[in-house]
Each structure stands twice: as C-alpha cells, then as structure tokens.
Amino acid sequence: VVVCDMPYKYTILKNKYIDSIAEALAKVTGFAVEIIIVDKTIDPAEYAKYVNSIIGEVREPVNLADQPQVGAPAPEPVPADGTTGAPAAKPGQPAHQGEYTFDNFIVGSSNKFAHAASVAVANEPTCKSNADNYTYNPLFIYGSSGLGKTHLLYAIINRIRETRPELKIVYVKGEEFTNQMVDSISRKVPEQFREKYRGADILLIDDVQFIAGRDATQEEFFHTFNALYEDHKQIILTSDRPPRDIKTLEDRLKTRFEWGITADIQPPDADLRAAILKKKAASMNIELSNDVINFLAENLKSNNRQLEGAIKKLGALSLLTGTPITIEIAKNSIADLMTGGQPVSVTIDRILETVAKKYAITVEDLKGTKRTKEIAYARHIAVYLLRKMTDMSLPQIGKLLKRDHSTIISSLKTVEKELGASTQTDADVTELMKEIKG
C-alpha cells in the first residue's frame, strides 16, 4: 500500500511508476505484488485489513539475505505444494502473471477486435512449425493507458505457456529495451543483448513508442525485427498510438509495424464499464447494488484502472465503516475520480504532465536542455497550451520552461502557423485540450 499526501503524486505514481514498482517487488518477493495507492486520510494499518481480504492470505516476510543478488540468474520457480500448477517461467523469460487471462478480460465493442486478434495469435503464433501464418505478424495493439493492452499481452503469454511450453517467450517494456541495449554497449557485451532478443520465439514489447527518437535503439530494433520476422518468429507490440502517429519513429519501422494486424482499444462504453465493475466487485467479494454499479459506470469514463480504483476504495470504505455502499456514499467517496460532466481544474502541472505523457517524454525533458525533434515539438505544443489555457504571460512561460523570451515567441508562432496547415498538429492540440479539461 502506497499512501500519497498530494494529488499530483498520486497521478505520477499511477501513470509512470506503478508497473515498475510492482515488477521490482515481484523480483524480490518471488510472487506478483498488487500495488494499491491510497489517500493519506486512510490509516494504512486499518487499510491492511482490506488488503488481506482481497489477497486471502498473509505471506511471511521475505529475508532479503536469502534472495539472489540483482543480476544473478533467477532459479526455476517451484510451487510450494509440489504440484505442477501453471507453467513456470524459464530463466530470462517474463514472470508468470496468472491473473491476466483471456477468461477474465471483459470484451465489448471497444476492444473486441484487439481481443480476437490476441486470441488468434495465442492459439496459433507464427513459428517455424507454422511458418505460413504471417497474417498476425506483427500484431500491433494501441490505445490509451489503462485500457487493457498489457492484460492482453500477459493473456497471450499465459495461453502460449499452456499450449506451447517449448517456445521461448521474451517480454520487455520499450523503455527497458533501450536501457538494456545501452547497458550492453557500456559493458561491451552487445552480442548477449542481441542473442537474448533474436533468440526469442515470441517477442512482446509493451509501450514500443519509447524507442522513438533514439537512433541507436531504432537501428538495433530494426535488425532484431528483421531477424525474427525472417526466421518465422512472432512479434507483438503495444503503443499508446498507431505507428503512423509515433513522431520520430523511423519510417522503415512504421512500415514494418503495419505489416501484420493493427488493432486499437477505445475507452469502454457505459455497458462495458458496468460489466467491468461487476466483474471486479465480484472478484474482490465486494457487494454493490445495480444502482451503484450503473451510477459508477455513468460517471467514471477514463479507463479500466480508474474503475478498479473506485471499486477498491468503496470496498475499503464498506469494510472500515461496516455500512453498505449507497449512491450517495459512492458519490462522496470517489468525487476525486469523477468529472460528473464538469471540466476538471486546468493547472500548469496538468498541462505539462499531459503533454509529456502524450509524447512519451518527461516534464523534466520539457524544461531541460535536450533538443531532439520530438522533445522540441512537445515544447512548442506545451508553450501554446500554457498560453491558451492559463493566464500565464510569455515571460512567465519562458521562466517555467527555462527558455528566453524570443524562443517562447518562436514556439508559439510555430504552432499557430501549423494549426490549419497540419492535420496532425490540429489533432494533437484538440486531443490534448480535451484531455486536460477532462
């Protein structure tokens, strides 16, 4: 349980670090760890009761001295009861995330095609014994954060482990792919890096947009992609946008990403949101009436993580107070998650964080000295939005972004000139303003 004392910290943790924290904890503890972010007003000691009710058991503390050192080969996982259970991950392969399956992925009109394509790949991945199955190679799934892309990746992994345990599966996040490549070069062992990825039967890269703008990484991935594709190996990629919209991604990669099937996931509609809420509540043994479910479905429109967060918060409230959840209680307790159709507060931090997230960079990049094409473009957009959506003066914007007055004016004019002339810039600004306003 992570307790946050400020809303912006909650947002940063949820959007940027929660997956990395969960992965790090899983490596130390040896089992999947669910990270729950709570408000500072909830006593963690009391909240622990609710956490235990979800987990269903309390695990013994781990003695870190008994754990393998960082970088040491991980031992083969062995079930505590000696049974075979689900197929265990081989050394160097992704940790088993058994809770992510096709059975518990709720399907609706907004994700039906992505789900069907994922099932098809999981059932018949491109491989040497199925060399002619190029229809779904690569499979490229895109959509905003929290809509289920990673769930589908793990569902594919779990299905292939069950049906084709002999295949070598490699899963990595786009940013980690870059970090590993840089590390292999600094340690002068690039061949080890290449062998790891080009030796895969199934390669899954989550958030592949993070390799954009990095020339050396794109060069390496280009050759890795070609080697796998020509050797009849399955490639599965996810991103927050379609290939053609990933700025500073080389054209030769954009083309290859579109060779197979491209499937998008849209935000869930009200019916799908209600189905997700019912499923989540049932899995956590939380009783919610249909009226409360429908109320939540109508007012929580962001993504699946928001829905799950609401269920957990209401479950904690019900457990701690001993009272059933009514619509009024739900409305008051999750007001911070709901827009209720009203614009959310437009702040400087919200603008910068939204721009940074869209272009797969950091707020520090916007304020820093890097001048890559993607970062420079993002800065131009940030300047325009700060000017149009706040009462900041140009000198104030310059001070915030650590740029002189003439640079800020140039950025503003650049965007204003492109608006109307560039379909992509129009679309970017419209999308960003909509997201910032909530």
Secondary structure by P-SEA (a helix, b strand, c coil): ccccccaaaaaaaacccaaaaaaaaaaaacbbbbbbbbccccccccaaaaaaaaaccccccccccccccccccccccccccccccccccccccccccccccccccccccccaaaaaaaaaaaacccccccccccccccbbbbbcccccaaaaaaaaaaaaaaccccbbbbbbcaaaaaaaaaaaaaaccaaaaaaaaaaccbbbbcccccccccaaaaaaaaaaaaaaaaabbbbbbbccccccccccccaaaaaaaaccbbbbbccccaaaaaaaaaaaaaaacccccaaaaaaaaacccccaaaaaaaaaaaaaaaaaacccccaaaaaaaacccccccccccccaaaaaaaaaaaacccccccccccccaaaaaaaaaaaaaaaacccccaaaaaaaacccaaaaaaaaaaaaaaccccaaaaaaaaaaaaaaac
